[in-house]
Amino acid sequence: MYQEMTGGCRDMSKKKSEFRFQATITPIIILLIILSFIPIALMIMLSFKTNTEVYNDFFALPKSFNWGNYTDALSLLGQNMFNTVALVTISVILTLILSSVGGYVFARMNFPGKKILYMLLISLLMIPGILYLAPNYALVQQYGIFNTWWALILPWIAGGQVLGIILCRNSIESLPVDLFESAKLEGCGEIRTLLYITIPLIKPILSTVAVLKLVDYYNDFIWPMMVIESNAKQVITVAVRVFAASQSSGGGKIGPMFAGYVIATIPVFILFLFTSRLYMEGMTAGAIKG
């Protein structure tokens, strides 16, 4: 009887402690979420304002929705947005292809120097990306692809496949060996095994790689600024910065500048809405499989 009463008291004390913790941490989390959305709300609000409204009362709501700001921004940034979507899509697809093939090779095939080569591959993750800029720039100039889309696609997939290969290799190694042995008994070659067995089973990991690389490629700013001179070939991250600089100096319009920021943000927002579940599934699968 005494033990039951003691255990009940401990449970009550534990529940009270958890309740106090939740009551303390919940308002803090809500406050941080609100603070994180304030810049986004301010950016959207300013994108509909005229210069007069901005200078008279910066934080006031716009008197009317001035869609002309978005028309001005789209007229100058539409081509750059198309460039970005096309380049990022191509680069992500090629990265996934190379990552799945490379991961399969390191996980299921044996060849001389496999372990050493894989360790060298892992060591590439320890080198900051900023150190690649100079040698990559020299290679771009040497191969004559400066100011072309190849100057973006090739370095993106060359660097992006490293993490993809490592994640795919770990995921494939966690699959039962019997699956691959059964496939061989059924007469499946390496390519068919990869296409019809391996890739369907590692879709969560491939989704994670796709989301990570898509965000990386889309947000890249320094490299496109270095290797692309023509504005017609430029990506949105650089183009919107040039557009904003032209609007913020020399008495330009502030509204179109923020409209350009909103336009550049929309693809990432849509990406989050449609791929957040796939991303979390991939992260969970990676955590379980090690």
N, C-alpha and C positions, 0 to 999 in steps of 0.2 A: 504493500500500500504506500509506504514511504517512498519507494523507488518510483512508483507511478506518479506520485505528486511532484517529486523532484524532476522527473522527466518532463512533466507537463509544464512546470515553471520554466525549465530551460527552453522548451519550444516557444513559450509565450515571449520570453526574453529575446530569443533569436528573431521572432517575427517583429517585435517592436524595434529591434536594431535595424532590420532590413527596411521597415517602414520609414524610420527616421532617415536612413541613407537615401531611399528613393525620394522622400520629400525634400531632401536637400539638393540632390543631384539633378532632379527633373527640371526645376526652374532654371538652373544654370545652363543645362543643355538647350532648353527652349530659348533662353536669352542669346546664346552663342549662335543658334540657327538663325534667329531674327537678325543679328548683327551681320551674319554672312550674306544675307539676302538684301541688305540695305544698298550696297553698291550696285547690285543688279537692277533693283527697282529704280534707283536714281538714274542709272544709265538709260533705261527704257523711258523714264519720264522726260529726261533732257532731249531724247531723240525726237520728241514731238514739239519742242519749243522753238520759238523764234529767238533771234539774238536779243531782242528787246525784253522778252520774258525772262531770259536767262540772266541778263544784267540787272533787271529790276528786282527779281526775287528768285534766287537760285533754287531754293528748296520748295517753291510753290508748285502746285499741280498746273499743267498746261491749260490755258483757257480753251483751246481747241486742239484736235488731233491734226497736226500739220503733216499729212502724208507726203507732201512735196519733199520733205527731207529724205525720205526713203527712196523716192524717185530719183533724186540727185545722186544719192549714194549708189543705187543699183546701176545707174547709167555708166558709172565709172568703175564699179567693182564687180559687175556681173560676169565679165570675161574672166577675171581673176578667180572668182568663186568656181566657175566651171573648170578652170585649170586645176584648182586644188582638188575638187571632187574626183576628176579623172585621174590625176596623178596618184592620189592617195589610194583610190580603189585598185588601180593597177599594181601599185607597190605592195599593198596588203595581200592581194591574191598571190603574187609571186613569192612573197615572204612565207605564206602558209604552205605553198607547194614545196619550197626548199626546206622549210622547217620539218614538215612531215617526212619527206624523203630522207633528210639528214638524220632525224631522230630514229627512223626505222633502221637505217644503216648502222648506226652506233649501238642500237639495242639488240638487233637480231642477226647481224652479220659479223663474221670474224675476218680480220685482215691484219697484216703486219703493221705494227706501230699504232694500233687502234687506241690503246690507253694513253699513249703519249700525245697523240693528236687530240684526244678528247680533253686532256688536261690543258693543252695549249688553247683549246677553244674556251674552256672555262676561264682561263687567265685573261682573255680579252675583256671579260666583264669588269675586271679590276682597273682597266685603263680608262681614265676620264675621256668622254667624247670630244672635249675641246682640244685634246692633243692630236686628234685625227684630222683637224681642219686643214693644217698646212700640207701634210702629205697627200690628202685627198684632193686638195686644190691643185697641187702639182700634177697629179695623175689626170685630172680633168683637162688641164691645159695640154698635157702631153698627148692624150688620145683625141684631142680636137673636138670634144663634146661640150666645151664651154658655151654657155647661153643656149643650151638645148635642154629638153626635158630629161634626156638620158643622164645629165649631170645631177639630177635629183633622184631619179628612179634607182640607178645602179648603186650609189652609196647608201641609200635608204635600205634597200633589201640586203646589201652586203653586211651592214651592221645590224639590221633588225632580225636576221635569221639566227644570230648567235643565241639569244635567249630562247627563241622558238625551238631550236634544235635541242637545247638542254631540257626544256620542259617536255617536249614530245618524247625524247629518249627516256626520261624517267617514267612517263606515263605508259609507254609501250612496254618497258621492262616489268611493270607491275601487272601486266596482263598474263593470264595463265599460259604456260608453255604448250599445254595440250591443244589450244586453239590453232597454233601455228603448225604443230605436228599433224593435226587432223587435216589442215589445209593442204599440206604436202602430200598426204596419203590420197587426197581427192584429186591430185594432179594440178594444184594451183601453183603457179610460179610466184616469184617475189613481187612482181607488179600487181598481179591479181590479189595476192594476199594483202598487199598494202592498200589497194583501192577498196576491196569488198569486206575486209575484216578489220584491219588496223584503223583506218581513218574513221569509220563509223563509231568505233569504240573510244576514240580519243577526241570526239567532237567538243566536249567541254573544255579541254585544254586548248584546242585550236581556236575556240571562241574567245578564250582569255587572251591568247596571243594576238588575235585579230583586233580586239578592243584596245589592248595596250599599244600595239604598233600604229593603229589608226590615230589614236590621240597623239602619239609621238610625232608621226609624220605631219599631221595637220597643224600641230603647234610649232613645228620647226620654223625658226626665224633667221638665225645667223647664216646657216648654210645656203638657203635660197637667195639671201641678200648678197652672198659672195659670188655665186656662180651664174645668176640670172641677171642680165642687164636690161633686157627688153621688158617693158611694162606689160605688153600683150602676152608674154609667157610667164609672168610672175604669179606667185601664189598669193592667197588672200592675206596671210599674216603680214607680209611685207607691203603689199599694196594698200591695205587699210592703214598702215602706219604712215605711208607716204601721203595718202589722202588726208589723214588727220592732221599731218604737219602742214599741208597746203591750206587747210581750213582754219587752223588755229592761228596762223600767222597772216599778216597783211589784211586784217579786217574780214577774214572769211566767216562762213556760217558755222556756228557751233552745233546746231541741230543735226545737219547732215553728217558731221563728224561722229557723233554718238550713234546715229542711225547706221553708219558703217560698222561700228563696234557691235551693234545688235545683230546685224546681218552676218558678221563673222562668227558670232556666238551660236547662232541658230543650229548649224549642223552638229556641233558638239552636244547641244541640248537634246536634239532628236536622237543622236547616238545613245545618250544616256537612257532615254525613255525606252528604247527598243532593245538595248543590249545589256542593261544592268543585271537582269536575271541570268543571262548566259554567263556574264562575267563572274557573278557570285557562285554559280554552279562550277565553273572552272576552278576558282580559287578553293572551293570546298573540296573538290576532287583532288586537287594538288595537295591539300593539307592532309587528306586521309591516306593517299597513296604514298606520300613522302616524296 
